[in-house]
Amino acid sequence: MIKYLGTRKTAEGATLYVFLINGAEKQIRESALKQYPGCYEALPASAKAKIGANRAWLQKL
């Protein structure tokens, strides 16, 4: 079971996505979402849009 709980900011300004995975709370960085199957799919559309915008910005560099 994977449930999206929200986001948090670190002191450095990085965004952490907070999930409840099998009863345990996990804070996952955007770059590590691929390591947790099902987490990206559990994100709301607004979070997916933000990740897409970040990836598009990085491709322009």
Sine and cosine of phi, psi and omega as CSV:
sin_phi,cos_phi,sin_psi,cos_psi,sin_omega,cos_omega
0.00,0.00,0.78,-0.63,0.04,-1.00
-0.80,-0.59,0.79,-0.61,0.02,-1.00
-0.75,-0.66,0.77,-0.64,0.03,-1.00
-0.98,0.18,0.78,-0.62,-0.02,-1.00
-0.97,-0.25,-0.50,0.87,-0.02,-1.00
0.49,-0.87,-0.28,-0.96,0.01,-1.00
-0.82,-0.58,0.37,-0.93,0.09,-1.00
-0.67,-0.74,0.43,-0.90,0.07,-1.00
-0.96,-0.29,0.64,-0.77,0.09,-1.00
-1.00,0.07,0.12,-0.99,0.03,-1.00
-0.89,0.45,-0.46,0.89,0.00,-1.00
-0.99,0.12,-0.13,0.99,0.01,-1.00
0.99,-0.13,0.05,1.00,0.02,-1.00
-0.97,0.24,0.52,-0.86,0.02,-1.00
-1.00,-0.09,0.75,-0.66,0.10,-1.00
-0.93,-0.37,0.72,-0.69,0.06,-1.00
-0.99,-0.11,0.78,-0.62,-0.10,-0.99
-0.97,-0.25,0.81,-0.59,-0.01,-1.00
-0.80,-0.60,0.41,-0.91,0.18,-0.98
-0.96,-0.28,0.95,-0.33,-0.07,-1.00
-0.91,-0.42,0.93,-0.37,-0.01,-1.00
0.77,0.64,0.66,0.75,0.07,-1.00
1.00,0.04,-0.10,1.00,0.00,-1.00
-0.93,-0.37,0.71,-0.71,0.03,-1.00
-0.98,0.18,0.77,-0.64,0.02,-1.00
-0.82,-0.57,0.70,-0.72,0.10,-0.99
-0.95,-0.30,0.87,-0.49,-0.15,-0.99
-0.84,-0.54,0.75,-0.66,0.09,-1.00
-0.96,0.28,0.38,-0.92,-0.01,-1.00
-0.84,0.54,-0.65,0.76,-0.04,-1.00
-0.94,0.35,-0.30,0.95,-0.04,-1.00
-0.98,-0.21,0.10,1.00,-0.03,-1.00
-0.88,0.47,-0.50,0.86,-0.01,-1.00
-0.92,0.38,-0.37,0.93,-0.02,-1.00
-0.98,0.21,-0.23,0.97,-0.03,-1.00
-0.87,-0.50,1.00,-0.08,-0.04,-1.00
-0.85,0.52,0.73,-0.69,0.04,-1.00
1.00,-0.07,-0.28,0.96,-0.05,-1.00
-0.94,0.33,-0.69,0.73,-0.01,-1.00
-0.89,0.46,-0.64,0.77,0.00,-1.00
-0.92,0.39,-0.43,0.90,-0.02,-1.00
-0.99,0.16,-0.20,0.98,-0.01,-1.00
-0.94,0.34,0.53,-0.85,0.10,-1.00
-0.95,0.30,0.27,-0.96,-0.05,-1.00
-0.86,0.52,-0.58,0.82,-0.02,-1.00
-0.91,0.41,-0.63,0.78,0.02,-1.00
-0.94,0.34,-0.63,0.78,0.05,-1.00
-0.90,0.45,-0.61,0.79,0.02,-1.00
-0.91,0.41,-0.64,0.77,0.02,-1.00
-0.91,0.42,-0.67,0.74,0.04,-1.00
-0.90,0.44,-0.67,0.75,0.04,-1.00
-0.88,0.48,-0.65,0.76,0.04,-1.00
-0.91,0.41,-0.64,0.77,0.03,-1.00
-0.89,0.45,-0.68,0.74,0.00,-1.00
-0.91,0.40,-0.65,0.76,0.02,-1.00
-0.90,0.44,-0.64,0.76,0.01,-1.00
-0.90,0.44,-0.68,0.73,0.00,-1.00
-0.91,0.42,-0.56,0.83,0.01,-1.00
-0.92,0.38,-0.42,0.91,0.00,-1.00
-0.97,0.24,-0.30,0.95,-0.04,-1.00
-0.96,0.28,0.00,0.00,0.00,0.00
